[in-house]
Amino acid sequence: MIIRSLKVTNFRNYDKVNITLGSKMNIFIGNNASGKTNILESIAILGLTKSFRNGLDCDVIKFNKKKAVIEGRILNNKQIKDLKIEFFEKEKNIYVNSKKIKKYAEYISNLNVVIFTPVDLDIIKGSPSIRRNLLNVTLSQISYSYLVTYNEYNKILKTRNEYLKILYTNGIADKTYLDVLTDKLVEKASVIYQARYNYLTKINTYISGIYNNITSDDKIIRIEYKPNIIINSYELKNLKNALVNVYKKNYKRELQAGMTLFGPHRDDFCFYIGNDTDMKIYASEGQQKCAVLAYKLSSIPIFKENNGTNPVLLLDDIFSELDLNKRNKLLKYVNEDIQSIITTTDLKNISKNNLKNAVVFKVDNGKLERS
């Protein structure tokens, strides 16, 4: 998967930019706050329809403008697609080949992206919701059926929570309807559990090797999936039985809480290094950064296996996070059969060999120049 061209209009600090990207490494170089990350953000939005930054959709519109537009021409398995997203104050519109798409689920996967930013250290150190979101973003790009199932699960979950509150406040309400909702929730939850488990199992086949290559450290990195119910087997039948039993045993607890206390919406996973050392507690910040980077890079062969093409790799200010040796080892890895978009403040200490296939853009206060 390759982005041939990118055009942004009234986006963040840009009036209008139209650039042709290289098929391999693209480096955007400039001072802090010059607009480098805004370019990378626009590509992320083009793939996911939303930003990795906090805030409202309309925040991307340049000050004193009424509309922002991101457009990209994508080459995917010899097929060209033109993607477009328009942002207004209270709405956004998405298009594929000039056709307006009403459901986001039908848009996702037209441009697959893997993103690494400095704040991704929170993936290890932060709350479980950050890790769940990471799983959902990746799996939704890899599998349309996962995205649909996940959306349906959330709708049923919301209805079930509302009905639990009704049952608690109104004793004469019919529990039969709750049982129907629970059966539907179990059906969707089982598929989500299985998909997440299978995905993290595949991540574990790659993550140590990538971590070792970047860091020259031979420690084993392992991801452990931690759902909030006891699961002995990830076969769908066993998953359904385990969930049904949990909901039956905890009916009164959920009734009093007025919410669903068990299911994939309470999932977590953890990073371990060496002899099962929890990286959240004992690993250095440098080890954590490299482990998260290895995790992100581990998803690339999984994209290729499932979708037949590599995603576009977005690396924001990654060089400041790594020493000279790790920096060049990463670039050697990235310089393979994958398009990457990288932001940095300088090109110091980057080997000429790693730069030979790179396209470099200079960024200066909302202006872009191909170097």
Stockholm file with secondary structure:
# STOCKHOLM 1.0

chainA/1-371         MIIRSLKVTNFRNYDKVNITLGSKMNIFIGNNASGKTNILESIAILGLTKSFRNGLDCDVIKFNKKKAVIEGRILNNKQIKDLKIEFFEKEKNIYVNSKKIKKYAEYISNLNVVIFTPVDLDIIKGSPSIRRNLLNVTLSQISYSYLVTYNEYNKILKTRNEYLKILYTNGIADKTYLDVLTDKLVEKASVIYQARYNYLTKINTYISGIYNNITSDDKIIRIEYKPNIIINSYELKNLKNALVNVYKKNYKRELQAGMTLFGPHRDDFCFYIGNDTDMKIYASEGQQKCAVLAYKLSSIPIFKENNGTNPVLLLDDIFSELDLNKRNKLLKYVNEDIQSIITTTDLKNISKNNLKNAVVFKVDNGKLERS
#=GR chainA/1-371 SS CEEEEEEEEEETTEEEEEEECCSSEEEEECCTTSSHHHHHHHHHHHHHSSCSSSSCGGGGBCTTCSCEEEEEEEEETTEEEEEEEEECSSCEEEEETTEEESCGGGTTTSSCEEEECGGGGHHHHSCHHHHHHHHHHHHHHHCHHHHHHHHHHHHHHHHHHHHHHHHHHCTTSCHHHHHHHHHHHHHHHHHHHHHHHHHHHHHHHHHHHHHHHHHCCCCCEEEEEECSSCCSCCSHHHHHHHHHHHHHHTHHHHHHHTSCCSSGGGCEEEEEETTTEEHHHHSCHHHHHHHHHHHHHHHHHHHHHHHSSCCEEEEESCGGGSCHHHHHHHHHHHTSSSCEEEEESCCTTCCHHHHTTCEEEEEETTEEEEC
#=GC SS_cons         CEEEEEEEEEETTEEEEEEECCSSEEEEECCTTSSHHHHHHHHHHHHHSSCSSSSCGGGGBCTTCSCEEEEEEEEETTEEEEEEEEECSSCEEEEETTEEESCGGGTTTSSCEEEECGGGGHHHHSCHHHHHHHHHHHHHHHCHHHHHHHHHHHHHHHHHHHHHHHHHHCTTSCHHHHHHHHHHHHHHHHHHHHHHHHHHHHHHHHHHHHHHHHHCCCCCEEEEEECSSCCSCCSHHHHHHHHHHHHHHTHHHHHHHTSCCSSGGGCEEEEEETTTEEHHHHSCHHHHHHHHHHHHHHHHHHHHHHHSSCCEEEEESCGGGSCHHHHHHHHHHHTSSSCEEEEESCCTTCCHHHHTTCEEEEEETTEEEEC
//
